[in-house]
Amino acid sequence: MIEQMEKGMFSSSLSEETRMRFLYVDWDPYTGKRIYLEACGGSLRLKSVMDTVAKESALPDELYRYNPASDHVVEAVEKGIDDVKIFLGAKSGEIIPAHSATQTMFRVIGAVTSNIPGTNIVTTELEHPALLGATKYFAESTKKELRVAKISKETSSIPPEAILEKIDKNTCILAFQHGSNQTGAINDVKTIIKEARKIKPDLYVLIDAVQYAPHCPIDVEEYGADAYSFGLYKAYCVKGIGFSYISDRLAKLPHDKLYGKPDTNWDLGSPAHMMYASWSTVVDYLCWLGSHFTKSTDRRTLIVEAKKAIHAHMKALLNRAMHGTDKIEGLRDMKHVITCGMKDEIGNRLCVFLFRLKDIDSSTAIGRYNREYGIRLAARIKDAYSTVALNALGWPDAVRLSAAHYNTPQEIDLFLQATKALGS
């Protein structure tokens, strides 16, 4: 039966089924009952993922040892790579594995800036330090100008024209996020890449999708990006591995590689097959979720439908947080709350946003949310992760809420009630 959603949200029955598949969905072993609204810091883990990691980690066999256990390990790695491609909609190119998405981005930007002519690199003020650090490091080491597009304080996003005006025929690489881990703003990647290549047709483009990838449909072939990076621990999986799609032309660039491997191979060292198997388990879960929204059995179709439903659910949660309900006012109506760069029209965003409570600094605020209400949020302070964005926004600090599809409208209501109480 096709699942019917009310106002974009999962039905109560599907929400309950979904939450049952995750560990620590409403409690943890250190504090007991709590509400987890910190998906940007790392999503909840699927129970099936942890079972897979435990089972596969116990195997000692290495690849290509010509025994049944080794054959299984090879199959797990190959299936994991195939599932990355299906997840991303990749019909061409290569997949880079690394310890983290950050490492894939450093490797890609390093290869491009070392081999492609150009006098400047373009990025934005809203980037994660993974991307800001990589662009800054390679701009300095290759003596290129680093051009940084400015944030719009009104929308807490980067206007496309702010990016495009930084690009010229001497731009070596453009690197920016698909969805912001600070403000939830989603960039129109396809349009930005298309317009950027009108300025420089052979421009290399890297997209940081770490925050976007768990929540929305993806089609790297449609976008035309040369690299598209994401991390598994924010996508219902575990830490220890990240992936990046790279285009055929990028894969051929000189890069650090093992002697004797094909020129387009970017693997370094023996793969941890349990990590690939754990990713396939996430894709299995997405296919299960997608089956509630389509009768198709095609794996790619199921993933796309699951992601469409996830994004719709999260937009509904965001709308509830901003506007409230008949029983509880939203953040916009609370006089002691300042939301960051949110116009009347929420627009195409993730359920990720910044806000401040008047007369309470953000570190104190999240401590009170924790102690008094059992609600997990994050404080964004001027550290390595948030200084650039906060300075650009003109904010000293902020509280960040970041939800995922396992969160419920009831949890948003409890957050709103707690926020209301903190102002009294």
C-alpha positions as CSV (number, residue, x, y, z in Angstrom):
1,M,0.0,0.0,0.0
2,I,1.3,3.4,-0.9
3,E,1.9,5.5,2.2
4,Q,-0.2,8.7,2.4
5,M,1.4,11.7,4.2
6,E,-0.5,14.4,5.9
7,K,0.8,17.8,5.1
8,G,4.1,16.3,4.1
9,M,4.8,14.4,7.3
10,F,5.1,10.7,7.7
11,S,2.0,9.0,9.0
12,S,2.1,8.1,12.6
13,S,2.4,4.4,11.8
14,L,5.3,4.9,9.4
15,S,7.0,7.2,11.8
16,E,6.7,4.6,14.6
17,E,8.1,1.9,12.3
18,T,10.9,4.1,11.2
19,R,11.9,5.0,14.7
20,M,12.0,1.4,15.8
21,R,14.8,0.8,13.3
22,F,17.2,3.3,15.0
23,L,19.2,3.0,18.2
24,Y,18.8,5.5,21.0
25,V,15.9,7.2,19.2
26,D,14.5,8.8,22.4
27,W,17.1,8.0,25.1
28,D,20.8,7.3,25.7
29,P,22.6,5.3,28.3
30,Y,24.1,8.3,30.0
31,T,21.2,10.6,30.5
32,G,18.1,8.5,29.9
33,K,15.1,10.0,28.1
34,R,15.9,12.8,25.6
35,I,15.0,14.3,22.3
36,Y,17.8,14.3,19.7
37,L,17.8,17.3,17.4
38,E,21.5,17.2,16.5
39,A,21.6,15.3,13.2
40,C,24.3,17.7,11.9
41,G,26.6,16.5,14.6
42,G,25.9,12.9,13.5
43,S,22.7,11.1,12.8
44,L,21.2,8.3,14.9
45,R,22.5,4.9,13.8
46,L,20.4,2.1,12.3
47,K,20.2,-1.1,14.3
48,S,20.8,-3.1,11.1
49,V,24.0,-1.1,10.5
50,M,25.5,-1.9,13.9
51,D,24.6,-5.6,13.4
52,T,26.3,-5.6,10.0
53,V,29.5,-3.9,11.4
54,A,29.7,-6.4,14.2
55,K,29.2,-9.4,11.9
56,E,31.6,-8.3,9.2
57,S,34.3,-6.9,11.5
58,A,34.8,-10.4,12.9
59,L,36.0,-11.8,9.5
60,P,39.8,-11.9,9.2
61,D,39.9,-12.7,5.5
62,E,41.4,-10.3,3.0
63,L,40.3,-9.7,-0.6
64,Y,41.4,-11.9,-3.5
65,R,42.5,-14.9,-1.4
66,Y,40.5,-17.3,-3.4
67,N,38.4,-18.8,-0.6
68,P,34.7,-18.4,0.1
69,A,35.2,-16.0,3.0
70,S,37.5,-13.8,0.8
71,D,35.0,-14.0,-2.0
72,H,32.3,-12.7,0.4
73,V,34.6,-9.8,1.4
74,V,35.2,-8.9,-2.3
75,E,31.4,-9.0,-3.0
76,A,30.7,-6.7,0.0
77,V,33.1,-4.1,-1.3
78,E,31.9,-4.3,-4.8
79,K,28.2,-4.1,-3.7
80,G,29.0,-1.2,-1.4
81,I,30.5,0.8,-4.3
82,D,27.6,-0.1,-6.5
83,D,25.2,1.1,-3.8
84,V,27.1,4.4,-3.5
85,K,26.6,4.9,-7.3
86,I,22.9,4.0,-7.1
87,F,22.5,6.4,-4.2
88,L,24.1,9.2,-6.1
89,G,22.6,8.4,-9.5
90,A,26.2,7.9,-10.9
91,K,26.4,6.1,-14.3
92,S,29.9,7.2,-15.0
93,G,33.0,8.2,-13.1
94,E,34.7,6.6,-10.1
95,I,34.1,6.4,-6.4
96,I,36.8,7.5,-3.9
97,P,36.7,6.0,-0.4
98,A,38.5,7.7,2.5
99,H,38.5,7.9,6.3
100,S,36.1,10.8,6.0
101,A,34.4,13.1,3.4
102,T,36.9,15.8,4.4
103,Q,39.8,13.6,3.2
104,T,38.1,13.1,-0.2
105,M,37.7,16.8,-0.6
106,F,41.3,17.5,0.2
107,R,42.4,14.9,-2.3
108,V,40.2,16.2,-5.1
109,I,41.1,19.9,-4.5
110,G,44.7,19.0,-4.3
111,A,44.7,17.1,-7.6
112,V,42.8,19.8,-9.5
113,T,44.9,22.8,-8.2
114,S,48.1,20.9,-8.9
115,N,47.3,20.0,-12.4
116,I,44.8,22.4,-13.9
117,P,45.8,26.0,-14.9
118,G,44.2,28.9,-13.2
119,T,44.9,31.8,-10.9
120,N,42.0,31.6,-8.4
121,I,39.8,29.2,-6.4
122,V,36.1,30.1,-5.6
123,T,34.2,29.1,-2.5
124,T,31.8,30.7,0.0
125,E,31.6,32.1,3.6
126,L,29.0,29.4,4.5
127,E,31.3,26.4,4.0
128,H,32.2,23.8,6.5
129,P,35.9,24.0,7.5
130,A,36.6,20.8,5.6
131,L,36.0,22.8,2.4
132,L,37.3,26.2,3.7
133,G,40.4,24.5,5.0
134,A,41.1,22.6,1.8
135,T,40.6,25.7,-0.5
136,K,42.7,27.9,1.8
137,Y,45.5,25.4,2.0
138,F,45.8,24.7,-1.7
139,A,45.3,28.3,-2.6
140,E,48.3,29.2,-0.5
141,S,50.4,26.2,-1.6
142,T,49.8,26.7,-5.3
143,K,49.9,30.6,-5.0
144,K,46.3,31.1,-6.2
145,E,43.8,33.7,-5.1
146,L,41.1,32.5,-2.8
147,R,37.8,34.2,-3.7
148,V,35.0,33.8,-1.1
149,A,31.3,34.6,-2.0
150,K,29.4,36.5,0.7
151,I,26.5,35.4,2.8
152,S,23.2,37.2,2.5
153,K,22.3,38.1,6.1
154,E,18.6,38.4,5.1
155,T,18.3,34.8,3.9
156,S,21.3,33.1,5.7
157,S,22.2,31.7,2.3
158,I,24.6,32.4,-0.6
159,P,22.9,34.1,-3.5
160,P,23.9,32.3,-6.8
161,E,25.0,35.6,-8.3
162,A,27.4,36.1,-5.4
163,I,29.1,32.9,-6.5
164,L,29.0,33.5,-10.2
165,E,30.5,37.0,-9.9
166,K,33.6,35.5,-8.4
167,I,34.2,33.2,-11.4
168,D,36.2,34.1,-14.4
169,K,38.2,32.3,-17.2
170,N,41.1,31.9,-14.7
171,T,39.1,30.1,-12.0
172,C,40.8,26.7,-11.3
173,I,38.0,25.1,-9.2
174,L,34.6,26.1,-7.7
175,A,33.9,24.3,-4.4
176,F,30.7,24.8,-2.3
177,Q,28.1,23.0,-0.3
178,H,24.8,21.5,-1.6
179,G,23.1,22.2,1.7
180,S,24.4,24.2,4.7
181,N,25.1,22.5,8.0
182,Q,24.7,25.9,9.7
183,T,21.5,27.4,8.3
184,G,19.9,24.7,6.2
185,A,20.0,26.7,3.0
186,I,20.0,24.6,-0.1
187,N,22.0,25.7,-3.2
188,D,20.6,25.2,-6.7
189,V,23.7,23.1,-7.7
190,K,22.5,22.3,-11.2
191,T,21.8,26.0,-12.1
192,I,25.0,27.3,-10.5
193,I,27.2,24.8,-12.3
194,K,25.4,25.5,-15.6
195,E,25.8,29.2,-15.3
196,A,29.4,28.9,-14.1
197,R,30.4,26.9,-17.1
198,K,29.0,29.7,-19.4
199,I,31.8,31.7,-17.9
200,K,34.4,28.9,-18.0
201,P,33.2,25.9,-20.0
202,D,35.8,23.5,-18.6
203,L,35.5,24.6,-15.0
204,Y,36.1,21.9,-12.4
205,V,33.4,21.8,-9.6
206,L,33.4,20.1,-6.2
207,I,30.2,19.8,-4.1
208,D,30.2,19.1,-0.4
209,A,27.1,17.1,0.2
210,V,27.8,15.9,3.7
211,Q,24.7,17.6,5.1
212,Y,22.5,17.4,2.0
213,A,23.0,13.7,1.1
214,P,21.1,12.0,3.9
215,H,17.9,14.0,3.3
216,C,17.2,14.8,-0.4
217,P,17.3,13.1,-3.8
218,I,20.6,13.2,-5.6
219,D,21.5,12.9,-9.3
220,V,25.2,13.7,-10.0
221,E,24.8,13.1,-13.7
222,E,22.2,15.8,-13.9
223,Y,24.3,18.2,-11.8
224,G,27.4,17.9,-13.9
225,A,29.7,18.2,-10.9
226,D,33.2,16.7,-11.1
227,A,33.2,15.7,-7.4
228,Y,30.4,15.1,-5.0
229,S,31.4,14.1,-1.4
230,F,29.4,12.8,1.6
231,G,30.1,11.2,4.9
232,L,28.3,8.1,6.2
233,Y,28.0,9.0,9.9
234,K,25.5,11.7,9.1
235,A,23.5,9.3,6.9
236,Y,22.4,6.8,9.6
237,C,25.7,4.9,9.4
238,V,29.0,4.9,11.4
239,K,32.1,7.0,11.4
240,G,35.3,5.8,9.7
241,I,34.5,6.2,6.0
242,G,33.4,8.8,3.5
243,F,32.9,8.6,-0.3
244,S,33.2,11.0,-3.2
245,Y,32.0,10.5,-6.7
246,I,34.5,11.9,-9.2
247,S,33.9,12.5,-13.0
248,D,35.9,10.5,-15.6
249,R,38.0,13.6,-16.4
250,L,38.9,14.2,-12.8
251,A,39.7,10.5,-12.2
252,K,42.4,10.7,-14.9
253,L,44.3,13.6,-13.3
254,P,47.6,12.7,-11.6
255,H,47.0,11.9,-8.0
256,D,48.5,9.9,-5.1
257,K,48.0,6.3,-5.9
258,L,49.4,2.8,-5.5
259,Y,52.0,1.7,-8.0
260,G,50.6,-0.8,-10.5
261,K,47.0,0.3,-10.1
262,P,45.0,1.7,-13.0
263,D,45.4,5.5,-13.6
264,T,41.8,6.1,-12.6
265,N,42.0,4.2,-9.3
266,W,42.1,6.4,-6.2
267,D,42.1,3.6,-3.5
268,L,44.9,3.8,-0.9
269,G,45.4,0.6,1.1
270,S,43.1,-2.4,1.7
271,P,39.4,-1.4,2.1
272,A,37.6,-2.2,5.4
273,H,34.9,-4.3,3.8
274,M,32.6,-3.9,6.8
275,M,32.2,-0.2,6.1
276,Y,31.1,-0.9,2.6
277,A,28.7,-3.6,3.9
278,S,27.3,-1.1,6.4
279,W,26.6,1.4,3.6
280,S,24.7,-1.3,1.7
281,T,22.6,-1.8,4.8
282,V,21.7,1.9,4.8
283,V,20.7,1.6,1.2
284,D,18.6,-1.4,2.0
285,Y,16.8,0.7,4.7
286,L,16.1,3.5,2.2
287,C,14.7,1.0,-0.2
288,W,12.4,-0.3,2.6
289,L,11.3,3.3,3.3
290,G,10.8,4.1,-0.4
291,S,8.5,1.0,-0.7
292,H,5.9,3.0,1.3
293,F,5.7,5.6,-1.5
294,T,6.0,3.6,-4.7
295,K,5.1,0.2,-6.0
296,S,8.4,0.0,-8.0
297,T,11.0,-2.6,-6.9
298,D,13.8,-0.8,-8.7
299,R,16.5,0.1,-6.2
300,R,17.3,3.5,-7.6
301,T,13.6,4.4,-7.8
302,L,13.0,3.3,-4.2
303,I,15.9,5.5,-2.9
304,V,14.6,8.5,-4.8
305,E,11.1,8.1,-3.5
306,A,12.4,7.7,0.0
307,K,14.5,10.8,-0.2
308,K,11.6,12.8,-1.6
309,A,9.5,11.7,1.4
310,I,12.3,12.5,3.8
311,H,12.7,16.0,2.4
312,A,8.9,16.6,2.5
313,H,8.8,15.4,6.2
314,M,11.7,17.7,7.2
315,K,10.2,20.7,5.5
316,A,7.0,20.1,7.4
317,L,8.9,19.9,10.7
318,L,10.7,23.1,9.8
319,N,7.4,24.9,9.1
320,R,6.1,23.6,12.4
321,A,9.1,24.9,14.3
322,M,8.8,28.4,12.7
323,H,5.0,28.8,12.7
324,G,3.9,26.5,15.5
325,T,0.4,25.1,15.8
326,D,-3.0,26.1,17.2
327,K,-1.7,25.1,20.6
328,I,1.8,26.4,20.6
329,E,3.3,29.4,18.9
330,G,6.3,29.0,16.6
331,L,9.7,30.6,17.0
332,R,8.8,33.5,14.8
333,D,6.1,34.6,17.2
334,M,8.2,34.3,20.3
335,K,9.5,37.8,21.3
336,H,12.5,36.4,23.1
337,V,13.7,34.4,20.0
338,I,15.7,35.7,17.0
339,T,15.9,33.4,14.0
340,C,18.8,33.7,11.6
341,G,18.0,35.0,8.1
342,M,14.6,33.4,7.7
343,K,12.2,35.4,5.5
344,D,8.5,34.9,5.7
345,E,8.8,32.2,3.0
346,I,10.9,29.4,4.4
347,G,11.8,28.3,0.9
348,N,13.7,25.2,-0.1
349,R,15.7,24.3,3.1
350,L,16.7,21.4,5.2
351,C,15.3,21.3,8.8
352,V,18.5,23.0,10.0
353,F,18.5,26.5,11.4
354,L,20.2,29.0,13.8
355,F,18.5,31.0,16.5
356,R,19.3,33.0,19.6
357,L,17.5,33.6,22.9
358,K,17.6,37.1,24.1
359,D,19.7,37.6,27.2
360,I,21.0,34.0,27.2
361,D,24.2,33.1,25.4
362,S,24.0,30.0,23.3
363,S,26.3,27.8,25.4
364,T,24.2,28.5,28.4
365,A,21.0,27.9,26.4
366,I,21.9,24.5,25.2
367,G,22.9,23.5,28.7
368,R,19.5,24.5,29.9
369,Y,17.8,22.6,27.1
370,N,19.8,19.6,28.1
371,R,19.3,19.7,31.9
372,E,15.8,21.0,32.1
373,Y,14.1,19.5,29.1
374,G,16.3,16.7,27.8
375,I,16.7,18.2,24.4
376,R,19.9,17.9,22.4
377,L,20.8,20.9,20.4
378,A,24.2,22.4,19.4
379,A,25.9,25.7,20.3
380,R,27.6,27.4,17.4
381,I,30.4,29.5,18.8
382,K,33.5,31.1,17.3
383,D,35.6,28.0,16.9
384,A,37.1,26.3,13.9
385,Y,33.7,25.1,12.7
386,S,31.6,28.3,12.9
387,T,33.8,31.5,13.1
388,V,33.6,32.4,9.4
389,A,29.9,31.9,9.1
390,L,29.1,33.7,12.4
391,N,31.3,36.6,11.5
392,A,29.6,36.9,8.1
393,L,26.2,36.8,9.7
394,G,27.1,39.3,12.4
395,W,26.2,36.9,15.2
396,P,28.3,36.3,18.3
397,D,27.0,32.8,18.7
398,A,23.9,30.7,18.0
399,V,21.9,27.7,18.9
400,R,21.5,25.2,16.0
401,L,18.6,22.8,15.6
402,S,19.1,20.0,13.1
403,A,16.5,17.4,12.5
404,A,16.2,14.2,10.5
405,H,13.3,12.1,9.3
406,Y,13.1,10.0,12.4
407,N,12.1,13.2,14.4
408,T,8.4,13.7,15.0
409,P,6.1,16.7,15.1
410,Q,5.6,15.9,18.8
411,E,9.3,16.4,19.4
412,I,9.2,19.8,17.7
413,D,6.2,20.7,19.9
414,L,8.2,19.8,23.0
415,F,11.1,21.9,21.7
416,L,8.8,24.8,21.2
417,Q,7.3,24.5,24.7
418,A,10.8,24.4,26.2
419,T,11.8,27.4,24.2
420,K,8.7,29.3,25.3
421,A,9.5,28.4,28.9
422,L,13.1,29.7,28.6
423,G,11.7,33.1,27.8
424,S,9.5,33.4,30.9
